[in-house]
Amino acid sequence: MSSLSLFASWGAAIQSFSSHRSSCKRPVPVGNSDPTLVSEFEQEVASRLDQLRSTDETEYLSMEWLCQAMEVVLSTHSLAEFTVSDFDQVVSNGHGKWIESFMDNSVKLLDTCVVLKAALAEIKSYCGHLKVALRALEKDPIGEIQVKRCMNALKKCTEALNKADDAVNHLGQRRSKLETCNSMLRRMGDRMNAEDSSKGDFFMAMYAAQVVTIFVCSLLSNALSLRSRRSLSTMCISGHSLWSSSFNTLQQKVKEQIEKKKSRDRNVLLMELDMADIAVRNFQNLPPKRMQINSCSGKRTQILKVKESAKVLQAVFVDVQQGIPILESHVENIQRNLLRSRMAFLDMDHGSC
């Protein structure tokens, strides 16, 4: 994914942010990071990661849990910025190269947010077809025609779920944008593994923020992928800090749960969408020809089965429909936060007037 495509889509946002910035560089606080603040940073991030881990493992890839994970991303960035006081000292201490890496990662993570929002839009399309299917069964009496209409709409649901915005890579292989995104995040994680998080307070804080962001974005990308083939990429965070220990434990727990779901041959990992997919496939196992049973008792039994299946479809439809806008809002917040952080570093690089 090119930076040009990203900034083309974000030109308006950048202009909006820029309009509120001063023509001079904003003043940078002076002084080293307070050791107490650093300790509080580690404790707070570790606590938030532990809270994520303490959730029932079956809820790890639910919409609510993923939103909580994205809130941890935002809070970690906020805590990191509050913990570090002297940004200019980072350059003077020879960390300019790492800042370049940070800037490069920020572009990739912004691109990732664009892909995640597109994937959520596809799920909205899925919900639209599911709504049409349910409308076909709203009025009594339910007969063969109504069930056929419902089946046709559910077929479009399946097609929407299977739809992938493919791109051809350099080997001529077709891959969805989410697959490409997963590969990019995996490479970013590998590079983070090679970094030394003990280079100083600034580096440790921003390193933690980036690690948590890459991890959560990888989770989202995997959760929204259809029949994801590769396992969740993991980062081996060294050191004895509180946050790194909590992160490694959470990462391992989530990876184990993902592997369990894959072993059960799930089409999607996002919990609510997985339940919807199962409900759709179960309904599709009620072929319309069964509605042609001659006996009244047999027909009543089949109609009852259709109505019961429709109730399940309605329940999962509501869960997915209500959850998607909330996920979108959280992804949007992460995107804005990444853009703001990137522009703050650009301000620092431009120097004062």
Secondary structure by P-SEA (a helix, b strand, c coil): ccaaaaaaaaaaaaaaaaaaccccccccccccccaaaaaaaaaaaaaaaaaaaaccccccccaaaaaaaaaaaaaaaaaaaaacccaaaaaaacaaaaaaaaaaaaaaaaaaaaaaaaaaaaaaaaaaaaaaaaaaaccccccaaaaaaaaaaaaaaaaaaaccccccccccccccaaaaaaaaaaaaaaaaaaccccccaaaaaaaaaaaaaaaaaaaaaaaacccccccccccccccccaaaaaaaaaaaaaaaaaaaaaaacccccaaaaaaaaaaaaaaaaccccccccccaaaaaaaaaaaaaaaaaaaaaaaaaaaaaaaaaaaaaaaaaaaaaaaaaaaaaaaccc
